[in-house]
């Protein structure tokens, strides 16, 4: 998710989360924010793993060629 989209989602979600906080339901809003950032972090990790895989494959190929 792009930074602009993330900020937009947080701004839109701010009012309902604050409403929950006012009615002594802050734990629910905290849980929703935690889930949101967990999903975002998992997506970032998947992207990083995809970027690193071709490098690992190239290193393995080089090692195999050196052994032959």
C-alpha positions in Angstrom: 0.0 0.0 0.0 1.4 3.4 -0.9 2.1 5.9 1.8 -0.7 8.2 0.5 -3.2 5.3 0.7 -2.1 4.4 4.2 -2.5 8.0 5.4 -5.9 8.2 3.7 -7.1 5.0 5.5 -5.8 6.3 8.8 -7.5 9.7 8.4 -10.8 8.1 7.4 -10.5 5.6 10.3 -9.6 8.3 12.9 -13.2 9.4 13.5 -14.7 6.0 14.2 -11.7 5.0 16.3 -11.9 8.2 18.3 -15.6 7.5 18.8 -14.8 4.1 20.3 -12.2 5.7 22.5 -14.7 8.2 23.9 -17.1 5.5 24.8 -14.5 3.6 26.9 -13.8 1.1 24.0 -10.2 2.2 23.3 -9.0 -1.4 23.4 -11.1 -2.2 20.3 -9.6 0.7 18.4 -6.1 -0.3 19.5 -6.7 -3.8 18.3 -7.9 -2.6 14.9 -4.9 -0.4 14.5 -2.6 -3.2 15.5 -4.2 -5.5 12.9 -3.9 -2.8 10.2 -0.2 -2.3 10.9 0.4 -6.1 11.1 -1.1 -6.6 7.7 1.0 -3.7 6.3 4.2 -5.1 7.8 3.5 -8.6 6.4 3.0 -7.2 2.9 6.3 -5.2 3.3 8.2 -8.4 4.4 6.8 -10.3 1.4 8.0 -7.6 -0.9 11.5 -7.7 0.6 11.7 -11.4 0.3 10.7 -11.3 -3.4 13.4 -8.7 -4.0 16.1 -10.8 -2.2 15.2 -14.1 -3.9 16.8 -13.3 -7.3 20.0 -12.3 -5.6 20.1 -15.6 -3.7 19.4 -17.5 -6.9 22.3 -15.7 -8.6 24.6 -16.5 -5.8 23.6 -20.2 -5.9 24.1 -20.3 -9.6 27.6 -18.7 -9.2 28.5 -21.3 -6.5 27.4 -24.1 -8.8 29.4 -22.8 -11.7 32.5 -22.5 -9.5 32.2 -26.1 -8.3 32.0 -27.3 -11.9 
